[in-house]
Amino acid sequence: MDFIFIDDLRVDAHVGIYPREQAAAQTLEISLTFGVPDEAAQNDDITRTIDYAMVIGRIRAELAAHRFNLLETLGEFVIELMLKEFSAPWVKISIAKLGVMKGVRRVGVQIERSR
């Protein structure tokens, strides 16, 4: 299996349980790795793989339209999108909130799922 990765995608999203987090969208940093068919490289054909530009567009659109309490729920949402809509056989996601606590650069989750 081949993999595509998207590192440090910055996206604004409504996520969190604390009042300060619920008041406005906050910037998240998302890194995503997903499996793609080997045949894409063999045939040099974009239609036989997952277009990362389409993935980024869908993630941005979906996170703008939804609100989540937990990063874990947001992560599962993105993974389901990848598994179902993009037919990825395997997905790993890391999501981090930036600067949400004094003295802490990032707080986040990492989730891995397969079909």
TIVO-261518 format. One line per 4 residues: their letters; for each residue z negated, y, x of C-alpha. Coordinates in nm, 3 decimals. Layout:
BEGIN
A) Z,Y,X; ... .
END
This chain:
BEGIN
MDFI) 0.000,0.000,0.000; 0.080,0.351,0.118; -0.142,0.650,0.045; -0.097,1.018,-0.029 .
FIDD) -0.382,1.257,0.035; -0.458,1.608,-0.083; -0.731,1.775,0.123; -0.946,2.071,0.031 .
LRVD) -0.771,2.168,-0.290; -0.952,2.476,-0.420; -0.973,2.500,-0.798; -1.187,2.702,-1.036 .
AHVG) -1.365,2.490,-1.296; -1.645,2.509,-1.549; -1.897,2.252,-1.431; -2.273,2.244,-1.411 .
IYPR) -2.596,2.221,-1.602; -2.773,2.532,-1.478; -2.734,2.864,-1.664; -2.574,3.032,-1.361 .
EQAA) -2.315,2.752,-1.350; -2.244,2.771,-1.722; -2.192,3.147,-1.715; -1.862,3.136,-1.525 .
AQTL) -1.615,2.909,-1.354; -1.694,2.820,-0.995; -1.472,2.719,-0.708; -1.464,2.349,-0.630 .
EISL) -1.317,2.180,-0.326; -1.138,1.857,-0.413; -1.001,1.597,-0.174; -0.801,1.315,-0.326 .
TFGV) -0.641,1.004,-0.179; -0.434,0.771,-0.394; -0.220,0.464,-0.349; 0.155,0.474,-0.398 .
PDEA) 0.422,0.205,-0.400; 0.556,0.103,-0.057; 0.909,0.116,-0.196; 0.905,0.498,-0.200 .
AQND) 0.925,0.513,0.180; 1.173,0.227,0.196; 1.415,0.406,-0.039; 1.337,0.770,0.051 .
DITR) 1.320,0.837,-0.323; 1.068,1.074,-0.487; 1.109,0.896,-0.821; 0.950,0.584,-0.670 .
TIDY) 0.627,0.758,-0.571; 0.374,1.007,-0.707; 0.473,1.371,-0.663; 0.170,1.549,-0.516 .
AMVI) 0.288,1.886,-0.652; 0.277,1.743,-1.004; -0.071,1.600,-0.938; -0.201,1.937,-0.819 .
GRIR) -0.050,2.113,-1.120; -0.204,1.866,-1.366; -0.547,1.885,-1.203; -0.544,2.266,-1.213 .
AELA) -0.431,2.269,-1.579; -0.682,2.008,-1.695; -0.978,2.164,-1.515; -0.891,2.504,-1.661 .
AHRF) -0.896,2.352,-2.010; -1.215,2.143,-1.990; -1.585,2.190,-1.925; -1.810,1.933,-1.759 .
NLLE) -2.184,1.909,-1.707; -2.162,1.677,-1.406; -1.933,1.650,-1.106; -1.942,1.275,-1.163 .
TLGE) -1.786,1.317,-1.508; -1.523,1.557,-1.373; -1.442,1.305,-1.099; -1.403,1.019,-1.344 .
FVIE) -1.179,1.241,-1.557; -0.945,1.311,-1.264; -0.945,0.945,-1.160; -0.850,0.835,-1.513 .
LMLK) -0.568,1.090,-1.506; -0.442,0.940,-1.180; -0.475,0.578,-1.292; -0.323,0.625,-1.638 .
EFSA) -0.078,0.915,-1.623; 0.041,0.871,-1.264; -0.006,0.492,-1.244; -0.187,0.511,-0.912 .
PWVK) -0.326,0.167,-0.823; -0.620,0.311,-0.626; -0.788,0.653,-0.616; -1.064,0.807,-0.408 .
ISIA) -1.192,1.157,-0.487; -1.445,1.390,-0.324; -1.554,1.697,-0.517; -1.782,1.965,-0.378 .
KLGV) -1.942,2.279,-0.515; -1.948,2.548,-0.250; -2.255,2.755,-0.167; -2.454,2.669,-0.480 .
MKGV) -2.790,2.664,-0.302; -2.934,2.872,-0.022; -2.887,2.700,0.312; -2.646,2.438,0.173 .
RRVG) -2.273,2.474,0.236; -2.152,2.205,-0.006; -2.294,1.968,-0.268; -2.073,1.700,-0.415 .
VQIE) -1.979,1.349,-0.515; -1.738,1.086,-0.393; -1.590,0.825,-0.627; -1.346,0.540,-0.567 .
RSR) -1.174,0.333,-0.837; -0.881,0.093,-0.870; -0.686,-0.068,-1.151 .
END
